[in-house]
Amino acid sequence: MRQMLVSMSLLCLFVAPGAVAHAAGAGDQDFAKGAALLKQKQYAEARAALEAGITKSPSNTVAHFNLAEACRGLKSWSCAEEHYETAIELDAKSKAAASMEPRMPVPQFKAWQLLDDARVWRLVEEARSLIAGGLADPDKTKRAKEALAKANALGLNDEQQAISQYLQGKLSRQRSTALPNGPKPGGLAGTVLPVDPRDVPMAMVPAGEFTMGSDFSDDEKPVRRVYLNAFYMDKYEVTVGQYAKYLETTGMEEPSDWDIMNQPQHRKRPVVNINWPDAAAFCKWAGKRLPTEAEWEKAARGTDGRIYPWGNEAPTRLHANYGKKEWDGHMALVPVGSFEMGKSPYGIYDMAGNAWEWVNDWYEYDYYKKSPAKNPQGPTEGESRVVRGGSWLYVPEFLRTSFRFNAEQSGRQFGYGFRCAKTP
């Protein structure tokens, strides 16, 4: 909503509906320069020009609104809040007095929404600053809690909600570490994952239709409704510790770089360097199977057609492990379950980023154009298999729930891992 409002405000930023031409006055040259710079997204320069104009003509409604927009672009939330508020007050006075002054370029209710959004960001950033400074001081803890409570009362968009929950989690961990035997920080907040892969928690994905595919890429077309029977999906990617148990039990061949992966500090990170036969064999041994491509996509996006597992907001560091540019001996990966804000609608973790995940299907570029509308199983043969979900690497495009990638099934890469599914 915030992005839509900002876009709408910028579209009509320079011609206010119903505005009446007015005589040139003090500050008008600065206001025109600031508006032009704002249109070019040169926010710092626009702010300077608009502030200079306002010192000469402090009652110009549009100038205050434009200055608020420039401050928003700079993420200077206190400044944005102050000038949205001033613009609303001036606009209300102008309306009451039937003034010929130019009016705000958006209706007042939208301006109020933009003001509330700036207030929320200011409160969230205030809390983040307090928490970053350490919480040994009880007063800081209290102020951070109060700021988050006020932000929540005003209403949060998806990105703000994710950050607020992350900060609330940090507050909770700070409190719990002060208690004897409190949970330790880290992946899953210290939860002990089952060592035996057959005991890994699974999420039920109920039977029914969902929207599969997208218009972002030709091999994801057409967008269509697909029906799937109910199935279970592992809540977490298979970890190094669980794969170690599998190797110990079965005597199967170790993946490449196993001596680097199989270290205490990596036990909760996803196992990688796994090819498709490795993944299929593991799931079979655990009494499970690899998910179909359709099952994987439904488990990741739910039934509302969302772009990412958490919704339609662009990825942030609170949602997923991505954006790293080089491999650094398994430290590029993070412990599974580390991103509470990145869960899918079924409570499944890391379906975007961390490790690519093998699915059962062969890859075929135009398979969606002929696949069945009920329980599609993929092509009967092919040259490569499908991997889903993106990885720790820097390309956020791969994090989309509908994104398809193909890989040679014999390939063992340091980005390829997996999770298992099961038929009830």
N, C-alpha and C positions, 0 to 999 in steps of 0.2 A: 504494500500500500504506500509506504513512504516513497519508494522509488517512483511509483506511478505519479504521486503528487508532485514530486520534484520535477519529473519530466514535464507534467502539465504546466507547472508554474514557469519552467524555463521556456516552454513553447510560446507562452503568451506574456513573456516577461517584459517585453519592450513596448507593447501596445495595450494599455489597460482598457477593458471593455467599458464603453461609455465615457472614456476620458475626453475631456474638452481641451482644446488647444489653449495654452496659457502663455503669457508674455515671458520672454527670456528674463531670467533673474540671476541673482548671485548663486553660484554653484552649479548652474545648468551645464556648463562646459565639462566640469568634473563628472557630473552625473551621466552625461552622454558617453564620456570616455570610459567610465566604470561599467556602464551597461554593455558597451562593445567588448570590453575585456572579459566580462563575465560570460558573454556569449561564446567567446573563444576558450573558455575554461581556464583563463589566466587569473586564478582566484586571488593570489596575493596582490597582483597589480590592480585588480578590480577593487579589492578592499581598500587599498591606499587611496585610489582616486575617489571612491565614494565617501570615505571618511573625510577627505579634504573638502568635498562639496558640502557635506553635512555641517561642518564647522561654519560654513557661510550661510547655509539655509537649513536649519535644523528641523523644520517642520514638513519636509518633503516626504510624503508617504512612500512613494515608489522607491526613492533612494534608500530608505531604511529597509524596505523589503529586499531590494537588490543586495544591500550590504549583508543582510541575514543569509541570503543565498550564497554569497561569496564566502562567508564564514563557514557555512555548511560544507562547501567544497574543500575548505582547509581543515575541516573537523575541529574548528574552534567553537565548541558548543555553547559556551557562555555568551560569546559575542552573537552567535546566531539567535539564541534565546532572547537576548536583550533587544535586538533590532526587529525580530518578528513581533515581539510584544509592543514595541513602539509603533510599528507600522499599523498594527491592529487598532491601537488607541487613536492614532491620527486619522485612520480611515473612518472610524466610528464618529469622531468629531466632525469630519468633513461631511459625512452623510447627514448627521443631525442638523448641521448648519446649511445644508444645500450648497456647499462650497464648490467653487469652480476648480479647486485643486485636483490634480490627477489622482485617481483612485488606485487601490492595489490591483495588480494584474490577476489575482485569483479571488474567488468569493471568500468572505470572512471565515466560513466554516472550514474551508481548506487551509486557510492561514492558521487557524487555531490548531488544526491537526499537525501542521508543520512545526508550530511552536511547541506542542506537546512532545513531538518526536525529538526535537532538539533538547528539551528538558530531560527526556529519558536518557539520551546519549550523554548529557552532562552528568547525570546522576550515576550512570553505569561507569563512566570514566573516572568519576570521583571515587567510587568504590574500588575500582581496579587499582588506582593510584595508592589508596590506603593499604590494600592487601599486598601490593608489590613492595611497599615499604616495610613489611613485616607486621605481625599482629601480636607482638609481645605486649604492646600497650593496650590495655582493655578499652581505653577511650577510642582508639582507632578501630577496634573490632566493632564497637557499638555504632560508630559513625558509618562504617561500611555497611552494616546490616540495615541501618536506617535509610541509607541512600538506595540500596537495592529494594527495600520495601516500598519506598516512594516511587521508584521507577516501575515496579510491578503494578502499583495502584493506577498509574497513568496508562498502562497497557503497552505491551512489548510486541515488536514485529519478530519474525523468526530469528533473524541474526541477533537482535538484542536478547531474545529469550535464551539463545544458546550461550551467549556470553554471561548472562545473569546466572544461569544454572551452573556454568563452569566456576564462577566466582563463589556461588553458594557452596559448591563442592569443596573449594579451597578453604572456606571458612569452617566447614564441617571437619575436614581433615586436620586443620589446625587445632580444633577443639579435641578431636579424638586422640591426637598424638600426645596431648597433655595428660591423658588418662592412662592408668596402668593397662597394659595388654591391649591398647587400642590398635585398630588396623593400620598397617603400614602403607605409605603412598606408593603409587605405581599402577601398572595395568590391573584393572578390576579392583582397584583400591585395596590390594592385599588379599583378595579372594584366592583361596587355594584351588587351583584347577585339578580335576581328576587326572592322575597319571595314566590310568588305563583309558585308552581312547574310546572304549566301549561304554564308558560311564559319562562321556561328555554331555552336558545339557543340550537339549534340542528344543526348537520352537515348532509348534504346530501351525501350519499354514492351511487354513480351512479350504474346503472345496468351493469352487465358484469361478466366475469370470473376472478377468482383469484386462487392462489395456496394455498391449504388447507392441513394441516398436516405437518409432518416432519419425519425424520429418527432417531430423538433423543430418542424416546420412542415407545414401541410397540403399545400402544393405540392411537398413533398419526399417525400410518401407515394404508394404504399407502398414500404417497404424491400424490395428484391428483388435477385436475382442476375442480372447482365448479362454476356454474353460479348462480348468485343471482339477483333477481329483485331489483330495486332501493328502498332504505329505508332511513329513518332519524335515527340518533343516538344522544342522549344527549351528549353535549360537555363535561359535567362534571358529576361526581358521585353525586347522590342525597345527599344534605347536611342536617345537623341537623336542620338548620333554616327552610328549605323547608319541612322537615318531621314534624316539630312542627306545621306548617301551616296546613298540612294534618290532623294531630290529632285534632287540634282545630276545623277544619271544619267538620270532620266525627265522632269524638268521638270514634275512634277505639282504641284498646288496645295499651298501650305504650310498647315499647320494654324494656327489662331488662336494669337496670342502666340508665334509662332515666333521672333521676334527676341529674346524673353526666354529661351526655352528654348535656343536655339542659341548657347550661350556655352561657353567652354572648361570651366568648372567644372561644367557640367551634362552633358557628353558621355556619361558612364556612367550617368546617371539614366534611368529609363524615359521614353520619349516619351509625352505625353498630349495631350489635346484632339484625340483621334483618334476619328472616327466609324466605324461598321461598314464602309461602302464603302471608306474609307481603309485599314482594316486588311486587308480581303479583297484589295484591289488590291496592297498591299505583299507579302502572302504569295504571291500568284500570281506576281508579278514575281521573287520569290526562289526560285521553283520549289517552293513549298510551298502550304499551305492553312491556313485557320483550323481549329482542332480542333473536333470535335463536343462537345456538352455532356458526353456520356458519357466521351469520351476525356479531357477536361479533368479530370473528377472522378476517374477511375482514376489518372491521372498524379499527382494531388494526394494521394490517400489510400491508394493501393496496394490490397492484397487483404484487409487485416485489418479494414476498416470503421472506421478511426480517425477521430476527430472533426476533428483538425487535421493538416496535412501532417507534423508532427513526432511526433504521437501523440495522447494524450488529455489531457495536461496543459494547464491553462488558459494562454492566451497571456501571454508576458512580453516585455520589451524586447529580450531575447536571441533571440526567435523571429521577430519581424516588425516592420515599420514601420507603426504604427497609433497611435491615441490623440492625434493632433494635431487641434486644433480650428479652425485657420484656415489658409488658403492664404497662402504667403509667397513668391511668385515662383519657384516650382519647387524651393525649398529644403525644402519639405515632404516631397519625395521623397528617397530615399537611393540611392546607386549600387547597381545590380543585383548580386546575389550577396553582399550585406553580412552576411547572417544564416546563418552556417554551421549553427547549431542549428535553423534553421527549414526545412531541406531536406525534400523529400518522400522517400518510400522509394526513388525512382528517381534521387535526386541532383539534383532540379530545384528551383531557388531561387525564392523570392518568390511562391509560389502562395497565400500569405496576406498581405494588406497591400500596401503600396507603391502599386500601381495596379490598378484593376479591369481585367479582361481579357475582351475580346470573344470569344465562341465563335460557331460557324457557325449554331447553331440559332435558329429562331423560338421565342419564349416562349409557352407555353400552360400555364395554371395547373394543370390536371389531366392533363397529357400523360402522366405516369408511370403513370396507371391503365390506359392502353391502348398504351403504347409496346412495341415488340418486345423480346424478351429477347436478341436478337443484333444487334449493330452498329446501335443506334437512331440515326437521323439527325435526329430532331426533326420537328415539324409541317411540312407542305408550304407553309404560309402563316401569316401572323400580322400583328399590329400593332406588335410590338416584338421586339427580340432579347435573348438572354441574355448577361449579363456575370457573371463569377465572381471569387471570391477576395478581395473587400473591398479597402480602400484605406488610405491614410495617415490618413483621418479617424478619429474617436474611438470608433466603435462596434465592439467586439470580436466581437459576434454575427456580423458579416458574414465573419469569418475562417474559419468552419467550412467544411470541404471539400464539404459537401453543400448549402450555402446558395445559393439561386437569387435572382437579381435581374434585373429587366427594364428595358430602356432603349430609347427611340426610336432607331432605327438611324441616323438623320441627326444625332443629338445629338453635339456636340463639347464634352466636359466636361473640367475639369482633373483629373479622377480616372480617366479612361478611357484605357487603353493596351491592349496585346495581346502575344501571342507566337504563333508558328506551329507547325504540325504537318506531318507528311509520311508518306505511305504508302510502306512499303519497296518 
